[in-house]
Amino acid sequence: MKAIDVQKMMNNALAAKNVNYKKAFRLYVRMNKLRSKEGLPYLSMPNLENRIADMAKRKKA
């Protein structure tokens, strides 16, 4: 599977009415691994990364 296909899946997951951020983040990580293998630049999504970090903090508390 190509990085663009995984990126489309991630975008669909983020555009869903009830967003599953865990799934979207897994796809984000997978997409960036594929992008690096394909020689493409890393795609950063600070908002998604911050949301996942906040969710992890809440879980620990």
PyMOL Python script that loads the backbone (N, CA, C, O; Angstrom):
from pymol import cmd

cmd.read_pdbstr("""\
ATOM      1  N   MET A   1       0.845  -1.175   0.000  1.00  0.00           N
ATOM      2  CA  MET A   1       0.000   0.000   0.000  1.00  0.00           C
ATOM      3  C   MET A   1       0.891   1.238   0.000  1.00  0.00           C
ATOM      4  O   MET A   1       1.922   1.272   0.671  1.00  0.00           O
ATOM      5  N   LYS A   2       0.492   2.235  -0.744  1.00  0.00           N
ATOM      6  CA  LYS A   2       1.269   3.466  -0.846  1.00  0.00           C
ATOM      7  C   LYS A   2       0.870   4.445   0.256  1.00  0.00           C
ATOM      8  O   LYS A   2      -0.207   4.337   0.844  1.00  0.00           O
ATOM      9  N   ALA A   3       1.750   5.391   0.521  1.00  0.00           N
ATOM     10  CA  ALA A   3       1.514   6.387   1.565  1.00  0.00           C
ATOM     11  C   ALA A   3       0.269   7.215   1.264  1.00  0.00           C
ATOM     12  O   ALA A   3      -0.467   7.579   2.182  1.00  0.00           O
ATOM     13  N   ILE A   4       0.026   7.516  -0.003  1.00  0.00           N
ATOM     14  CA  ILE A   4      -1.135   8.340  -0.348  1.00  0.00           C
ATOM     15  C   ILE A   4      -2.440   7.615  -0.024  1.00  0.00           C
ATOM     16  O   ILE A   4      -3.423   8.247   0.365  1.00  0.00           O
ATOM     17  N   ASP A   5      -2.450   6.286  -0.183  1.00  0.00           N
ATOM     18  CA  ASP A   5      -3.642   5.506   0.149  1.00  0.00           C
ATOM     19  C   ASP A   5      -3.912   5.545   1.652  1.00  0.00           C
ATOM     20  O   ASP A   5      -5.055   5.694   2.084  1.00  0.00           O
ATOM     21  N   VAL A   6      -2.849   5.408   2.438  1.00  0.00           N
ATOM     22  CA  VAL A   6      -2.993   5.462   3.899  1.00  0.00           C
ATOM     23  C   VAL A   6      -3.407   6.869   4.321  1.00  0.00           C
ATOM     24  O   VAL A   6      -4.195   7.029   5.253  1.00  0.00           O
ATOM     25  N   GLN A   7      -2.879   7.890   3.640  1.00  0.00           N
ATOM     26  CA  GLN A   7      -3.246   9.266   3.959  1.00  0.00           C
ATOM     27  C   GLN A   7      -4.733   9.499   3.693  1.00  0.00           C
ATOM     28  O   GLN A   7      -5.398  10.187   4.467  1.00  0.00           O
ATOM     29  N   LYS A   8      -5.254   8.938   2.615  1.00  0.00           N
ATOM     30  CA  LYS A   8      -6.684   9.063   2.317  1.00  0.00           C
ATOM     31  C   LYS A   8      -7.520   8.387   3.395  1.00  0.00           C
ATOM     32  O   LYS A   8      -8.555   8.913   3.804  1.00  0.00           O
ATOM     33  N   MET A   9      -7.065   7.205   3.862  1.00  0.00           N
ATOM     34  CA  MET A   9      -7.773   6.506   4.931  1.00  0.00           C
ATOM     35  C   MET A   9      -7.762   7.341   6.208  1.00  0.00           C
ATOM     36  O   MET A   9      -8.773   7.427   6.906  1.00  0.00           O
ATOM     37  N   MET A  10      -6.617   7.957   6.514  1.00  0.00           N
ATOM     38  CA  MET A  10      -6.506   8.793   7.704  1.00  0.00           C
ATOM     39  C   MET A  10      -7.423  10.009   7.598  1.00  0.00           C
ATOM     40  O   MET A  10      -8.099  10.364   8.563  1.00  0.00           O
ATOM     41  N   ASN A  11      -7.446  10.644   6.433  1.00  0.00           N
ATOM     42  CA  ASN A  11      -8.316  11.802   6.238  1.00  0.00           C
ATOM     43  C   ASN A  11      -9.780  11.426   6.398  1.00  0.00           C
ATOM     44  O   ASN A  11     -10.556  12.187   6.976  1.00  0.00           O
ATOM     45  N   ASN A  12     -10.166  10.259   5.892  1.00  0.00           N
ATOM     46  CA  ASN A  12     -11.542   9.795   6.060  1.00  0.00           C
ATOM     47  C   ASN A  12     -11.857   9.543   7.528  1.00  0.00           C
ATOM     48  O   ASN A  12     -12.954   9.854   7.992  1.00  0.00           O
ATOM     49  N   ALA A  13     -10.899   8.981   8.261  1.00  0.00           N
ATOM     50  CA  ALA A  13     -11.100   8.728   9.690  1.00  0.00           C
ATOM     51  C   ALA A  13     -11.267  10.042  10.451  1.00  0.00           C
ATOM     52  O   ALA A  13     -12.080  10.128  11.371  1.00  0.00           O
ATOM     53  N   LEU A  14     -10.500  11.068  10.069  1.00  0.00           N
ATOM     54  CA  LEU A  14     -10.594  12.362  10.749  1.00  0.00           C
ATOM     55  C   LEU A  14     -11.850  13.133  10.350  1.00  0.00           C
ATOM     56  O   LEU A  14     -12.323  13.980  11.109  1.00  0.00           O
ATOM     57  N   ALA A  15     -12.392  12.848   9.169  1.00  0.00           N
ATOM     58  CA  ALA A  15     -13.578  13.556   8.698  1.00  0.00           C
ATOM     59  C   ALA A  15     -14.872  12.901   9.169  1.00  0.00           C
ATOM     60  O   ALA A  15     -15.953  13.451   8.960  1.00  0.00           O
ATOM     61  N   ALA A  16     -14.776  11.750   9.792  1.00  0.00           N
ATOM     62  CA  ALA A  16     -15.965  11.039  10.247  1.00  0.00           C
ATOM     63  C   ALA A  16     -16.686  11.841  11.323  1.00  0.00           C
ATOM     64  O   ALA A  16     -16.089  12.672  12.008  1.00  0.00           O
ATOM     65  N   LYS A  17     -17.979  11.573  11.457  1.00  0.00           N
ATOM     66  CA  LYS A  17     -18.784  12.295  12.449  1.00  0.00           C
ATOM     67  C   LYS A  17     -18.272  12.024  13.866  1.00  0.00           C
ATOM     68  O   LYS A  17     -18.093  12.951  14.656  1.00  0.00           O
ATOM     69  N   ASN A  18     -18.042  10.767  14.177  1.00  0.00           N
ATOM     70  CA  ASN A  18     -17.469  10.384  15.472  1.00  0.00           C
ATOM     71  C   ASN A  18     -16.029   9.957  15.221  1.00  0.00           C
ATOM     72  O   ASN A  18     -15.765   8.825  14.815  1.00  0.00           O
ATOM     73  N   VAL A  19     -15.110  10.869  15.464  1.00  0.00           N
ATOM     74  CA  VAL A  19     -13.703  10.640  15.128  1.00  0.00           C
ATOM     75  C   VAL A  19     -13.074   9.661  16.110  1.00  0.00           C
ATOM     76  O   VAL A  19     -13.186   9.819  17.326  1.00  0.00           O
ATOM     77  N   ASN A  20     -12.411   8.650  15.563  1.00  0.00           N
ATOM     78  CA  ASN A  20     -11.636   7.708  16.356  1.00  0.00           C
ATOM     79  C   ASN A  20     -10.176   8.159  16.256  1.00  0.00           C
ATOM     80  O   ASN A  20      -9.477   7.806  15.307  1.00  0.00           O
ATOM     81  N   TYR A  21      -9.725   8.935  17.236  1.00  0.00           N
ATOM     82  CA  TYR A  21      -8.386   9.522  17.179  1.00  0.00           C
ATOM     83  C   TYR A  21      -7.290   8.467  17.274  1.00  0.00           C
ATOM     84  O   TYR A  21      -6.209   8.642  16.711  1.00  0.00           O
ATOM     85  N   LYS A  22      -7.563   7.369  17.987  1.00  0.00           N
ATOM     86  CA  LYS A  22      -6.576   6.299  18.079  1.00  0.00           C
ATOM     87  C   LYS A  22      -6.292   5.720  16.696  1.00  0.00           C
ATOM     88  O   LYS A  22      -5.137   5.531  16.313  1.00  0.00           O
ATOM     89  N   LYS A  23      -7.357   5.442  15.957  1.00  0.00           N
ATOM     90  CA  LYS A  23      -7.219   4.896  14.604  1.00  0.00           C
ATOM     91  C   LYS A  23      -6.520   5.905  13.696  1.00  0.00           C
ATOM     92  O   LYS A  23      -5.629   5.545  12.926  1.00  0.00           O
ATOM     93  N   ALA A  24      -6.925   7.161  13.789  1.00  0.00           N
ATOM     94  CA  ALA A  24      -6.327   8.202  12.952  1.00  0.00           C
ATOM     95  C   ALA A  24      -4.837   8.339  13.246  1.00  0.00           C
ATOM     96  O   ALA A  24      -4.043   8.521  12.324  1.00  0.00           O
ATOM     97  N   PHE A  25      -4.448   8.254  14.514  1.00  0.00           N
ATOM     98  CA  PHE A  25      -3.037   8.386  14.870  1.00  0.00           C
ATOM     99  C   PHE A  25      -2.227   7.192  14.379  1.00  0.00           C
ATOM    100  O   PHE A  25      -1.103   7.355  13.903  1.00  0.00           O
ATOM    101  N   ARG A  26      -2.802   5.980  14.495  1.00  0.00           N
ATOM    102  CA  ARG A  26      -2.117   4.792  13.966  1.00  0.00           C
ATOM    103  C   ARG A  26      -1.877   4.936  12.468  1.00  0.00           C
ATOM    104  O   ARG A  26      -0.799   4.610  11.973  1.00  0.00           O
ATOM    105  N   LEU A  27      -2.885   5.425  11.749  1.00  0.00           N
ATOM    106  CA  LEU A  27      -2.738   5.631  10.307  1.00  0.00           C
ATOM    107  C   LEU A  27      -1.711   6.719  10.012  1.00  0.00           C
ATOM    108  O   LEU A  27      -0.968   6.628   9.035  1.00  0.00           O
ATOM    109  N   TYR A  28      -1.671   7.745  10.852  1.00  0.00           N
ATOM    110  CA  TYR A  28      -0.707   8.844  10.703  1.00  0.00           C
ATOM    111  C   TYR A  28       0.727   8.326  10.821  1.00  0.00           C
ATOM    112  O   TYR A  28       1.592   8.680  10.021  1.00  0.00           O
ATOM    113  N   VAL A  29       0.966   7.488  11.821  1.00  0.00           N
ATOM    114  CA  VAL A  29       2.301   6.918  12.028  1.00  0.00           C
ATOM    115  C   VAL A  29       2.661   6.003  10.858  1.00  0.00           C
ATOM    116  O   VAL A  29       3.772   6.065  10.331  1.00  0.00           O
ATOM    117  N   ARG A  30       1.718   5.159  10.459  1.00  0.00           N
ATOM    118  CA  ARG A  30       1.950   4.249   9.330  1.00  0.00           C
ATOM    119  C   ARG A  30       2.229   5.026   8.046  1.00  0.00           C
ATOM    120  O   ARG A  30       3.117   4.665   7.273  1.00  0.00           O
ATOM    121  N   MET A  31       1.465   6.093   7.825  1.00  0.00           N
ATOM    122  CA  MET A  31       1.637   6.913   6.629  1.00  0.00           C
ATOM    123  C   MET A  31       3.039   7.521   6.592  1.00  0.00           C
ATOM    124  O   MET A  31       3.690   7.510   5.547  1.00  0.00           O
ATOM    125  N   ASN A  32       3.508   8.051   7.723  1.00  0.00           N
ATOM    126  CA  ASN A  32       4.832   8.675   7.745  1.00  0.00           C
ATOM    127  C   ASN A  32       5.949   7.652   7.557  1.00  0.00           C
ATOM    128  O   ASN A  32       6.979   7.972   6.964  1.00  0.00           O
ATOM    129  N   LYS A  33       5.763   6.430   8.051  1.00  0.00           N
ATOM    130  CA  LYS A  33       6.756   5.379   7.800  1.00  0.00           C
ATOM    131  C   LYS A  33       6.825   5.077   6.310  1.00  0.00           C
ATOM    132  O   LYS A  33       7.912   4.942   5.748  1.00  0.00           O
ATOM    133  N   LEU A  34       5.665   4.972   5.672  1.00  0.00           N
ATOM    134  CA  LEU A  34       5.637   4.704   4.233  1.00  0.00           C
ATOM    135  C   LEU A  34       6.211   5.874   3.445  1.00  0.00           C
ATOM    136  O   LEU A  34       6.915   5.679   2.454  1.00  0.00           O
ATOM    137  N   ARG A  35       5.908   7.096   3.891  1.00  0.00           N
ATOM    138  CA  ARG A  35       6.438   8.276   3.200  1.00  0.00           C
ATOM    139  C   ARG A  35       7.966   8.286   3.249  1.00  0.00           C
ATOM    140  O   ARG A  35       8.612   8.635   2.261  1.00  0.00           O
ATOM    141  N   SER A  36       8.544   7.910   4.378  1.00  0.00           N
ATOM    142  CA  SER A  36      10.005   7.898   4.478  1.00  0.00           C
ATOM    143  C   SER A  36      10.599   6.820   3.575  1.00  0.00           C
ATOM    144  O   SER A  36      11.656   7.028   2.980  1.00  0.00           O
ATOM    145  N   LYS A  37       9.928   5.664   3.468  1.00  0.00           N
ATOM    146  CA  LYS A  37      10.401   4.605   2.575  1.00  0.00           C
ATOM    147  C   LYS A  37      10.328   5.039   1.116  1.00  0.00           C
ATOM    148  O   LYS A  37      11.169   4.655   0.304  1.00  0.00           O
ATOM    149  N   GLU A  38       9.312   5.845   0.788  1.00  0.00           N
ATOM    150  CA  GLU A  38       9.122   6.303  -0.589  1.00  0.00           C
ATOM    151  C   GLU A  38       9.957   7.541  -0.906  1.00  0.00           C
ATOM    152  O   GLU A  38       9.938   8.036  -2.033  1.00  0.00           O
ATOM    153  N   GLY A  39      10.687   8.039   0.089  1.00  0.00           N
ATOM    154  CA  GLY A  39      11.540   9.206  -0.131  1.00  0.00           C
ATOM    155  C   GLY A  39      10.788  10.526  -0.077  1.00  0.00           C
ATOM    156  O   GLY A  39      11.280  11.542  -0.569  1.00  0.00           O
ATOM    157  N   LEU A  40       9.608  10.519   0.514  1.00  0.00           N
ATOM    158  CA  LEU A  40       8.812  11.741   0.643  1.00  0.00           C
ATOM    159  C   LEU A  40       9.075  12.382   2.004  1.00  0.00           C
ATOM    160  O   LEU A  40       9.487  11.689   2.934  1.00  0.00           O
ATOM    161  N   PRO A  41       8.847  13.685   2.142  1.00  0.00           N
ATOM    162  CA  PRO A  41       9.080  14.348   3.429  1.00  0.00           C
ATOM    163  C   PRO A  41       8.051  13.927   4.477  1.00  0.00           C
ATOM    164  O   PRO A  41       6.934  13.517   4.160  1.00  0.00           O
ATOM    165  N   TYR A  42       8.469  14.043   5.732  1.00  0.00           N
ATOM    166  CA  TYR A  42       7.611  13.759   6.881  1.00  0.00           C
ATOM    167  C   TYR A  42       6.464  14.755   6.908  1.00  0.00           C
ATOM    168  O   TYR A  42       6.677  15.955   6.729  1.00  0.00           O
ATOM    169  N   LEU A  43       5.264  14.273   7.126  1.00  0.00           N
ATOM    170  CA  LEU A  43       4.094  15.139   7.218  1.00  0.00           C
ATOM    171  C   LEU A  43       3.762  15.332   8.692  1.00  0.00           C
ATOM    172  O   LEU A  43       3.433  14.368   9.383  1.00  0.00           O
ATOM    173  N   SER A  44       3.844  16.562   9.178  1.00  0.00           N
ATOM    174  CA  SER A  44       3.554  16.807  10.593  1.00  0.00           C
ATOM    175  C   SER A  44       2.121  17.286  10.751  1.00  0.00           C
ATOM    176  O   SER A  44       1.608  18.058   9.941  1.00  0.00           O
ATOM    177  N   MET A  45       1.498  16.815  11.799  1.00  0.00           N
ATOM    178  CA  MET A  45       0.141  17.226  12.146  1.00  0.00           C
ATOM    179  C   MET A  45       0.133  17.540  13.639  1.00  0.00           C
ATOM    180  O   MET A  45      -0.271  16.702  14.444  1.00  0.00           O
ATOM    181  N   PRO A  46       0.579  18.749  14.017  1.00  0.00           N
ATOM    182  CA  PRO A  46       0.711  19.076  15.442  1.00  0.00           C
ATOM    183  C   PRO A  46      -0.608  18.999  16.204  1.00  0.00           C
ATOM    184  O   PRO A  46      -0.612  18.631  17.379  1.00  0.00           O
ATOM    185  N   ASN A  47      -1.722  19.336  15.567  1.00  0.00           N
ATOM    186  CA  ASN A  47      -3.004  19.283  16.270  1.00  0.00           C
ATOM    187  C   ASN A  47      -3.365  17.851  16.649  1.00  0.00           C
ATOM    188  O   ASN A  47      -3.830  17.600  17.760  1.00  0.00           O
ATOM    189  N   LEU A  48      -3.155  16.921  15.738  1.00  0.00           N
ATOM    190  CA  LEU A  48      -3.440  15.512  16.024  1.00  0.00           C
ATOM    191  C   LEU A  48      -2.486  14.989  17.093  1.00  0.00           C
ATOM    192  O   LEU A  48      -2.904  14.273  18.002  1.00  0.00           O
ATOM    193  N   GLU A  49      -1.213  15.342  16.989  1.00  0.00           N
ATOM    194  CA  GLU A  49      -0.231  14.903  17.981  1.00  0.00           C
ATOM    195  C   GLU A  49      -0.572  15.451  19.368  1.00  0.00           C
ATOM    196  O   GLU A  49      -0.464  14.730  20.360  1.00  0.00           O
ATOM    197  N   ASN A  50      -0.982  16.714  19.445  1.00  0.00           N
ATOM    198  CA  ASN A  50      -1.351  17.318  20.727  1.00  0.00           C
ATOM    199  C   ASN A  50      -2.604  16.672  21.303  1.00  0.00           C
ATOM    200  O   ASN A  50      -2.686  16.449  22.511  1.00  0.00           O
ATOM    201  N   ARG A  51      -3.571  16.371  20.459  1.00  0.00           N
ATOM    202  CA  ARG A  51      -4.807  15.747  20.931  1.00  0.00           C
ATOM    203  C   ARG A  51      -4.505  14.373  21.526  1.00  0.00           C
ATOM    204  O   ARG A  51      -5.037  14.024  22.580  1.00  0.00           O
ATOM    205  N   ILE A  52      -3.664  13.599  20.865  1.00  0.00           N
ATOM    206  CA  ILE A  52      -3.301  12.271  21.371  1.00  0.00           C
ATOM    207  C   ILE A  52      -2.525  12.398  22.680  1.00  0.00           C
ATOM    208  O   ILE A  52      -2.744  11.615  23.605  1.00  0.00           O
ATOM    209  N   ALA A  53      -1.621  13.377  22.769  1.00  0.00           N
ATOM    210  CA  ALA A  53      -0.851  13.593  24.002  1.00  0.00           C
ATOM    211  C   ALA A  53      -1.783  13.971  25.154  1.00  0.00           C
ATOM    212  O   ALA A  53      -1.607  13.495  26.276  1.00  0.00           O
ATOM    213  N   ASP A  54      -2.770  14.820  24.884  1.00  0.00           N
ATOM    214  CA  ASP A  54      -3.728  15.204  25.921  1.00  0.00           C
ATOM    215  C   ASP A  54      -4.562  14.009  26.373  1.00  0.00           C
ATOM    216  O   ASP A  54      -4.848  13.859  27.561  1.00  0.00           O
ATOM    217  N   MET A  55      -4.948  13.167  25.429  1.00  0.00           N
ATOM    218  CA  MET A  55      -5.729  11.978  25.777  1.00  0.00           C
ATOM    219  C   MET A  55      -4.907  11.038  26.650  1.00  0.00           C
ATOM    220  O   MET A  55      -5.439  10.433  27.581  1.00  0.00           O
ATOM    221  N   ALA A  56      -3.615  10.913  26.358  1.00  0.00           N
ATOM    222  CA  ALA A  56      -2.735  10.051  27.152  1.00  0.00           C
ATOM    223  C   ALA A  56      -2.567  10.610  28.564  1.00  0.00           C
ATOM    224  O   ALA A  56      -2.539   9.850  29.533  1.00  0.00           O
ATOM    225  N   LYS A  57      -2.455  11.943  28.685  1.00  0.00           N
ATOM    226  CA  LYS A  57      -2.324  12.570  30.006  1.00  0.00           C
ATOM    227  C   LYS A  57      -3.572  12.328  30.840  1.00  0.00           C
ATOM    228  O   LYS A  57      -3.484  12.029  32.031  1.00  0.00           O
ATOM    229  N   ARG A  58      -4.744  12.458  30.207  1.00  0.00           N
ATOM    230  CA  ARG A  58      -6.001  12.248  30.930  1.00  0.00           C
ATOM    231  C   ARG A  58      -6.133  10.809  31.397  1.00  0.00           C
ATOM    232  O   ARG A  58      -6.676  10.550  32.472  1.00  0.00           O
ATOM    233  N   LYS A  59      -5.640   9.870  30.595  1.00  0.00           N
ATOM    234  CA  LYS A  59      -5.725   8.464  30.964  1.00  0.00           C
ATOM    235  C   LYS A  59      -4.870   8.168  32.186  1.00  0.00           C
ATOM    236  O   LYS A  59      -5.263   7.379  33.045  1.00  0.00           O
ATOM    237  N   LYS A  60      -3.689   8.806  32.266  1.00  0.00           N
ATOM    238  CA  LYS A  60      -2.779   8.583  33.390  1.00  0.00           C
ATOM    239  C   LYS A  60      -3.308   9.203  34.675  1.00  0.00           C
ATOM    240  O   LYS A  60      -3.045   8.692  35.763  1.00  0.00           O
ATOM    241  N   ALA A  61      -4.044  10.288  34.561  1.00  0.00           N
ATOM    242  CA  ALA A  61      -4.521  11.010  35.748  1.00  0.00           C
ATOM    243  C   ALA A  61      -5.673  10.319  36.419  1.00  0.00           C
ATOM    244  O   ALA A  61      -6.181  10.805  37.429  1.00  0.00           O
TER     245      ALA A  61
END
""", "prot")
cmd.dss("prot")
cmd.show_as("cartoon", "prot")
cmd.util.cbc("prot")
cmd.orient("prot")
